[in-house]
Amino acid sequence: QVQLVESGGGLVQAGGSLRLSCAASGSISNMNAMAWYRQAPGKQRDMVAITRGGMIIYADSVKGRFTISRDNANNTMYLRMDSLKPEDTAVYYCAAARQYPVFNYWGQGTQVTVSS
């Protein structure tokens, strides 16, 4: 069983940056995909970025602004967010999949609020 804990959220002004971290209680090296999702109030949970093997996929809305990375040695995944916009405001969740596309493990979420 793997537990995921997100951190790094907070309040930032538009144009600012944040780096989210997702720390795993166990090894993530055998997770063949990891991802960041987000959910804004009253909206569905949407994919932000996925890293799977050598492939990375970003939602169109964050391309060129967000960067996903994973550090298997330290069982941690990151999401660097630059040029933040008010529409990026959401709860951000990390997820891990033993066998993509099923994400078996989810964190509790971290709030990101971008003020205009």
N, C-alpha and C positions, 0 to 999 in steps of 0.2 A: 504494500500500500504506500502510495506517495502522497504527501500533503504539500500543498502549494500555498505560499504566503506572499502576497503582493505588498509593496511599500513604495514610497516616493511620490504619492499623490499630494495634491494640495491646491492652493489658490494661486493663480498666476495671471498677470496681465496679458492681453492679446499681444502677440509677437514674441512672447517669452518662451522659455524652454523648461522642460522637466525630464528627468530620467526615472522611469519606473523599473523596479526590480521584482523578480519572482524567484523566491528561494524555495527549493525543494528539499523535503526531509530525507529523500532517498536519491538514488542515482537517476539522473535523467539521460544517461548515455544510451539506455535501451529504449528511450521514447523516440519513435521514428518521426514524430512531428510535435512541435510546440507552437503555441499561438497566443496572441493577445486579441481579446474581444472587448467590446464596450457596449454599454446600455445607457441611453439617455432616458430621462423621465418620460413615461408614456410611450416609449418606443421599444422595438424588439432589440435583442442582443445581436450585434453585428460584428463580423470579423474585421479586425484592423490589420493584422499581419500574421503570416504563418511562415515558419521555417521548417523545412522538411528535407533532410539530406542536404544536398547542395542547392536546393531551390528555395527561393523566398518569394512570397506573394504579398502584395500590399493592396488594401482597398484603394480605389481611385482617389478617394477624398483625402488620403494621407500621403500619397506618393510624392517623393521629393522632400517631405517634411519629417517623416518618422523613419526610424531605423531599428529593426529588430536584430538582436544578437543573442547567442547562448554561449555559456561557459560551462562545458560539461565537467571540467575538472573541479569546479566549485559548485556544481549543481544549481546554477543560477541562469535565468534568462532576463534580458533587459529590453526596454523600449525607450529609445531616445526620441523625444518629441520636441521639435523646433518649430518656430513660426506658428505658435499655437493660436487658434481662432476660438471665438466664443462657441461655435458649433462643435468644437471638440469636447465640450463639457459633458461628462458622463462618468459612470462607474466603470473602471477598467478591470478586466479579469484576465488572468493567465490560465492556460489550459495545456494539458499534455495528453498525447495519444500513444498508446502502445502500438496501435495499428491504425494509421490514418485511413478513413476520415473520422473514426469514432474517438472523440476526446473523453477519456475515462476520468480524468482528474481536473478539478477546477479549484481555483483559489476563492477567497471570500470577497475579493474586490477591493479596489482603492479609488477614492473619489478624486477626480480631476475637475477643477472649476476654472474656467478661463473668463476673466472679466473684460468687458469692452472699454 
